[in-house]
Amino acid sequence: IFSLWSSITPFFLIAALIAYVRSSSLRVIQCRRRTSSFSTTPRGKDNHILLSSTATLSPSLPRSSISSNKPPPNLPLQNRLAAGGASRALTQFLIYPIDALRTLAQTRDHRTLADVGATALVRGCATTSSFGLFIGSIQFGIFGATRAFCGPVVASALGAAVSCLVSVPQEVIKQRIVTGIHSGFREACVMIYRKDGITGFYSAWRPTVANNVPFVVSTFSANDFMKQRILVAKRRRQEADESSLSSNELTIAENVAVGVVSALIGALITHPADVVKTRMMTQASSRQVPYSSTMDCVRTMYEKEGMKPFYSGFLQRSFYMGPLWSIQFAINGRICKSLEQWNKEGRVVRKD
């Protein structure tokens, strides 16, 4: 099973990459068609372009409809799962080396590349990143399906809690590979299972959950809040200037900026729990007396090293989490928009 998983993982990532490239190309084609349709539209007496009824926002729409904060059409659950999973896996794959540096900086012995070798930056990259297909699907799928009636805080908490079923084993395997405890994905899975059984894949699950749930909640909530503020500002600008066009979605640059800020907020809040999680998962590589529990880890760190180690590796984690979530939100938004267009075109074809 482990050999099969290792062999098919690259194909999952390649398929996700192809899907993203195709969605991007279709997006460019759609923008060109929209531009050409605007240029051929006749002008009225008031010298304003008469937009079609399919435009997202139009100067001819009533003021009440422009200022309303109505969300875009909901995607089917399977589309949200596909977009979330593809965006997470691709992003983790691209910035895996930064995460490896973050892991090394947080270890108990403060390991460096000189200790584990430069190959640690890419060792287990494809196989462990494939877990992102499931993590992203769960987080974005649950958030999109429950946000309307639960609110962004509860929806993101549900997505984070359920995704821990996959993210905890991913972290255990990835961090043991990076720190050199195991040489590869297959060896890590076999050795962990032989030594501790299934529970071995969920070691340090308490600090992981204590880190992941608040982080995802703060990141998704901050992202949702800033996104809504930006959209409201866009609509107000359109009300003031009726000749300008607005949109009910963020641009790629706006998605990146919002993603970076929201991820840094989450990282600042949850970094101590992330350090404790890393130390618990990688203590097998240390020659010091193992921690007996999560509380023993916290107490020992504070008594022997003070408060400083609780924020060790923060710079590396910031360089990882910022791009991780900004790129992830940007890719997810692009794929969702393309899937919406595909669904619309499919409905038109079926009607015809």
C-alpha positions as CSV (number, residue, x, y, z in Angstrom):
1,I,0.0,0.0,0.0
2,F,2.8,2.4,0.9
3,S,4.7,1.6,-2.3
4,L,1.5,2.3,-4.3
5,W,0.9,5.5,-2.5
6,S,4.4,6.7,-3.2
7,S,4.2,5.9,-6.9
8,I,0.8,7.5,-7.6
9,T,1.4,10.7,-5.6
10,P,3.3,12.6,-8.3
11,F,0.5,11.9,-10.7
12,F,-2.0,13.5,-8.3
13,L,0.2,16.6,-8.1
14,I,0.7,16.7,-11.9
15,A,-3.1,16.4,-12.5
16,A,-3.7,19.3,-10.0
17,L,-1.2,21.4,-11.8
18,I,-2.7,20.7,-15.2
19,A,-6.2,21.6,-13.8
20,Y,-4.9,24.9,-12.5
21,V,-3.1,25.8,-15.7
22,R,-6.2,25.0,-17.7
23,S,-8.4,27.1,-15.4
24,S,-6.0,30.0,-15.8
25,S,-6.0,29.8,-19.6
26,L,-9.8,29.6,-19.7
27,R,-9.9,32.6,-17.4
28,V,-7.8,34.6,-19.9
29,I,-10.0,33.6,-22.7
30,Q,-13.1,34.7,-20.8
31,C,-11.6,38.1,-20.0
32,R,-10.8,38.6,-23.7
33,R,-14.3,37.7,-24.7
34,R,-15.8,40.0,-22.2
35,T,-13.5,42.9,-23.3
36,S,-14.4,42.3,-27.0
37,S,-18.1,42.3,-26.1
38,F,-17.8,45.6,-24.3
39,S,-16.0,47.2,-27.3
40,T,-18.7,46.2,-29.7
41,T,-21.6,47.2,-27.5
42,P,-23.5,50.4,-28.8
43,R,-23.4,53.6,-26.7
44,G,-26.6,55.2,-25.5
45,K,-27.5,58.9,-25.5
46,D,-25.9,59.4,-22.1
47,N,-22.6,58.1,-23.5
48,H,-22.5,55.2,-21.0
49,I,-21.8,51.7,-22.2
50,L,-24.9,49.6,-22.0
51,L,-23.8,46.4,-20.2
52,S,-25.6,43.1,-20.6
53,S,-27.7,41.6,-17.9
54,T,-25.0,39.0,-17.2
55,A,-22.5,41.6,-15.9
56,T,-21.7,41.1,-12.2
57,L,-22.1,44.8,-11.4
58,S,-23.5,47.5,-13.7
59,P,-24.0,51.2,-13.5
60,S,-27.6,50.6,-14.6
61,L,-28.3,48.5,-11.6
62,P,-30.2,50.2,-8.7
63,R,-28.2,51.6,-5.8
64,S,-29.7,49.1,-3.4
65,S,-28.5,46.1,-5.4
66,I,-25.0,47.5,-5.7
67,S,-24.6,48.2,-2.0
68,S,-26.0,44.8,-1.0
69,N,-23.4,42.3,0.2
70,K,-24.9,39.3,-1.6
71,P,-22.4,36.5,-2.0
72,P,-21.6,35.0,-5.4
73,P,-23.5,31.8,-6.5
74,N,-22.6,28.8,-4.4
75,L,-20.5,26.0,-6.0
76,P,-21.5,22.4,-5.6
77,L,-19.7,20.6,-2.9
78,Q,-17.6,18.5,-5.2
79,N,-16.3,21.6,-6.9
80,R,-15.3,23.1,-3.6
81,L,-13.5,19.9,-2.6
82,A,-11.6,19.9,-5.9
83,A,-10.6,23.5,-5.8
84,G,-9.6,23.4,-2.1
85,G,-7.6,20.2,-2.5
86,A,-5.8,21.2,-5.6
87,S,-4.8,24.6,-4.3
88,R,-3.5,23.2,-1.0
89,A,-1.5,20.4,-2.5
90,L,0.1,22.6,-5.2
91,T,1.1,25.3,-2.7
92,Q,2.6,22.9,-0.2
93,F,4.6,21.2,-3.0
94,L,5.9,24.6,-4.2
95,I,7.1,25.9,-0.9
96,Y,8.1,22.7,0.9
97,P,11.8,23.7,1.3
98,I,10.7,26.7,3.5
99,D,8.6,24.4,5.7
100,A,11.6,22.1,6.1
101,L,13.8,25.0,7.3
102,R,11.0,25.9,9.8
103,T,11.0,22.4,11.1
104,L,14.7,22.3,11.6
105,A,14.7,25.6,13.5
106,Q,12.1,24.4,15.9
107,T,13.8,21.1,16.9
108,R,15.1,20.5,20.4
109,D,18.7,20.3,19.3
110,H,18.3,23.2,16.8
111,R,19.4,21.2,13.8
112,T,20.6,22.7,10.6
113,L,21.1,21.6,7.0
114,A,24.7,20.7,7.9
115,D,23.3,18.0,10.3
116,V,20.7,16.5,8.0
117,G,22.0,17.3,4.5
118,A,20.6,19.6,1.8
119,T,18.4,16.9,0.5
120,A,16.2,17.4,3.6
121,L,14.7,20.4,1.7
122,V,13.0,18.2,-0.8
123,R,13.0,14.8,0.9
124,G,9.4,13.5,1.0
125,C,8.2,16.6,-0.8
126,A,5.7,15.0,-3.3
127,T,4.4,12.3,-1.0
128,T,3.7,14.4,2.1
129,S,2.4,17.3,0.0
130,S,-0.2,14.9,-1.5
131,F,-1.9,15.0,1.9
132,G,-2.8,18.5,1.1
133,L,-5.4,17.2,-1.4
134,F,-7.4,16.0,1.5
135,I,-6.6,18.8,4.0
136,G,-7.6,21.5,1.5
137,S,-10.7,19.7,0.4
138,I,-11.9,19.3,4.0
139,Q,-11.1,22.9,5.1
140,F,-12.4,24.7,2.1
141,G,-15.3,22.3,1.5
142,I,-16.6,22.5,5.1
143,F,-16.0,26.3,5.3
144,G,-17.9,26.9,2.0
145,A,-20.8,24.6,2.9
146,T,-21.4,25.9,6.4
147,R,-20.4,29.5,6.4
148,A,-23.8,30.7,5.3
149,F,-25.6,29.5,8.4
150,C,-22.7,29.0,10.9
151,G,-20.7,32.1,10.3
152,P,-17.0,32.2,9.3
153,V,-15.6,31.5,12.8
154,V,-17.6,28.3,13.4
155,A,-17.3,27.2,9.8
156,S,-13.5,27.5,9.9
157,A,-13.3,25.8,13.3
158,L,-15.2,22.8,11.9
159,G,-13.0,22.6,8.9
160,A,-9.8,22.8,10.9
161,A,-11.0,20.2,13.5
162,V,-12.0,17.6,10.8
163,S,-8.8,18.2,8.7
164,C,-6.7,17.3,11.7
165,L,-7.5,13.7,10.9
166,V,-5.2,14.1,7.9
167,S,-2.9,16.9,8.9
168,V,-1.6,15.3,12.1
169,P,-0.3,12.1,10.2
170,Q,1.1,14.4,7.5
171,E,3.1,16.5,10.1
172,V,4.4,13.4,11.9
173,I,5.7,11.8,8.7
174,K,7.0,15.0,7.2
175,Q,8.9,16.2,10.2
176,R,10.5,12.8,10.9
177,I,11.7,12.7,7.3
178,V,13.0,16.3,7.4
179,T,14.9,15.8,10.6
180,G,16.5,12.5,9.3
181,I,14.8,10.1,11.7
182,H,13.6,8.2,8.6
183,S,15.1,8.3,5.1
184,G,11.8,8.4,3.1
185,F,8.0,8.2,3.1
186,R,7.8,4.4,3.0
187,E,10.3,3.8,5.7
188,A,8.6,6.4,7.9
189,C,5.2,4.8,7.6
190,V,6.4,1.3,8.2
191,M,8.6,2.2,11.2
192,I,5.9,4.3,12.8
193,Y,3.3,1.6,12.4
194,R,5.6,-1.2,13.6
195,K,6.6,0.8,16.7
196,D,3.4,2.5,17.8
197,G,0.6,1.3,15.5
198,I,-2.0,3.7,14.2
199,T,-1.6,5.9,17.3
200,G,2.0,6.6,16.2
201,F,0.7,8.7,13.4
202,Y,-1.2,10.8,15.9
203,S,1.6,11.5,18.3
204,A,1.5,15.1,19.6
205,W,-2.1,15.4,18.4
206,R,-3.0,17.7,21.3
207,P,-0.6,20.5,20.5
208,T,-1.3,20.0,16.8
209,V,-5.0,20.5,17.3
210,A,-4.3,23.4,19.7
211,N,-2.2,25.0,16.9
212,N,-4.2,24.1,13.8
213,V,-7.7,25.0,15.0
214,P,-7.0,28.5,16.3
215,F,-4.7,29.1,13.3
216,V,-7.2,28.1,10.7
217,V,-10.0,30.0,12.5
218,S,-8.0,33.2,12.7
219,T,-6.7,32.9,9.2
220,F,-10.1,32.1,7.5
221,S,-11.9,34.7,9.7
222,A,-9.4,37.4,9.0
223,N,-9.4,36.6,5.3
224,D,-13.2,36.6,5.2
225,F,-13.3,39.9,7.0
226,M,-10.7,41.7,4.9
227,K,-12.2,40.3,1.7
228,Q,-15.7,41.7,2.6
229,R,-14.2,45.1,3.5
230,I,-12.4,45.3,0.2
231,L,-15.5,44.3,-1.7
232,V,-17.6,46.9,0.1
233,A,-15.0,49.6,-0.6
234,K,-15.1,48.6,-4.3
235,R,-18.9,49.0,-4.4
236,R,-18.8,52.3,-2.7
237,R,-16.3,53.6,-5.3
238,Q,-18.6,52.4,-8.0
239,E,-21.5,54.3,-6.4
240,A,-19.4,57.4,-6.4
241,D,-18.2,57.0,-10.0
242,E,-20.9,55.3,-12.1
243,S,-18.6,55.2,-15.2
244,S,-16.3,52.7,-13.4
245,L,-16.8,48.9,-13.3
246,S,-16.5,46.9,-10.1
247,S,-16.4,43.2,-9.3
248,N,-17.7,40.8,-6.6
249,E,-14.3,39.1,-6.4
250,L,-10.8,39.9,-5.5
251,T,-8.0,40.2,-7.9
252,I,-5.0,37.9,-7.7
253,A,-2.9,40.6,-6.1
254,E,-5.6,41.4,-3.5
255,N,-6.0,37.7,-2.7
256,V,-2.2,37.4,-2.2
257,A,-2.1,40.5,0.1
258,V,-5.1,39.4,2.1
259,G,-3.7,35.9,2.4
260,V,-0.3,37.1,3.7
261,V,-1.8,39.4,6.3
262,S,-4.3,36.8,7.6
263,A,-1.7,34.0,7.7
264,L,0.7,36.2,9.7
265,I,-2.1,37.1,12.2
266,G,-2.7,33.3,12.7
267,A,1.0,32.5,12.9
268,L,1.6,35.1,15.6
269,I,-1.2,33.8,17.7
270,T,-0.4,30.1,17.4
271,H,3.4,29.8,17.1
272,P,4.1,28.6,20.6
273,A,1.8,25.6,20.1
274,D,3.5,24.9,16.7
275,V,6.9,24.8,18.4
276,V,5.6,22.4,21.1
277,K,4.1,20.2,18.4
278,T,7.3,20.1,16.4
279,R,9.4,19.2,19.5
280,M,7.0,16.4,20.5
281,M,7.0,14.9,17.0
282,T,10.8,15.1,16.4
283,Q,12.1,14.3,19.9
284,A,13.2,10.8,18.7
285,S,16.1,12.6,16.9
286,S,17.3,14.2,20.1
287,R,19.7,12.6,22.6
288,Q,18.1,14.4,25.5
289,V,15.5,12.9,27.9
290,P,12.2,12.6,26.0
291,Y,9.2,14.6,27.0
292,S,6.6,12.5,28.8
293,S,3.7,14.6,27.8
294,T,2.7,17.9,26.2
295,M,2.6,19.7,29.6
296,D,6.0,18.3,30.4
297,C,7.3,19.7,27.1
298,V,5.9,23.1,27.9
299,R,7.2,23.1,31.5
300,T,10.7,21.8,30.5
301,M,11.1,24.4,27.7
302,Y,10.1,27.2,30.1
303,E,12.2,26.1,33.0
304,K,15.4,25.4,31.0
305,E,15.2,27.8,28.1
306,G,12.7,30.6,29.1
307,M,10.2,32.1,26.7
308,K,12.4,32.6,23.7
309,P,12.2,29.1,22.3
310,F,8.4,29.3,22.1
311,Y,9.0,31.7,19.2
312,S,11.9,29.9,17.6
313,G,11.6,29.5,13.9
314,F,9.0,32.3,13.7
315,L,10.7,34.0,10.8
316,Q,10.9,30.7,8.8
317,R,7.3,29.9,9.6
318,S,6.2,33.4,8.5
319,F,8.0,32.9,5.2
320,Y,6.2,29.6,4.9
321,M,2.7,30.4,6.1
322,G,2.5,33.8,4.3
323,P,3.0,32.3,0.8
324,L,1.2,29.1,1.7
325,W,-2.1,30.8,2.5
326,S,-1.8,33.7,0.1
327,I,-1.1,31.4,-2.9
328,Q,-3.6,28.9,-1.7
329,F,-6.4,31.5,-1.5
330,A,-5.4,32.9,-4.8
331,I,-5.4,29.5,-6.6
332,N,-8.6,28.5,-4.9
333,G,-10.4,31.7,-6.0
334,R,-9.2,31.3,-9.5
335,I,-10.3,27.6,-9.7
336,C,-13.6,28.4,-8.1
337,K,-14.3,31.1,-10.6
338,S,-13.4,28.9,-13.5
339,L,-15.6,26.1,-12.2
340,E,-18.5,28.6,-11.8
341,Q,-18.1,29.5,-15.5
342,W,-17.9,25.8,-16.5
343,N,-21.1,25.1,-14.6
344,K,-22.9,28.1,-16.3
345,E,-21.8,27.0,-19.7
346,G,-22.8,23.4,-19.0
347,R,-26.3,24.6,-17.9
348,V,-26.6,26.6,-21.1
349,V,-25.6,23.6,-23.3
350,R,-28.2,21.4,-21.5
351,K,-30.9,23.9,-22.1
352,D,-30.1,24.2,-25.8
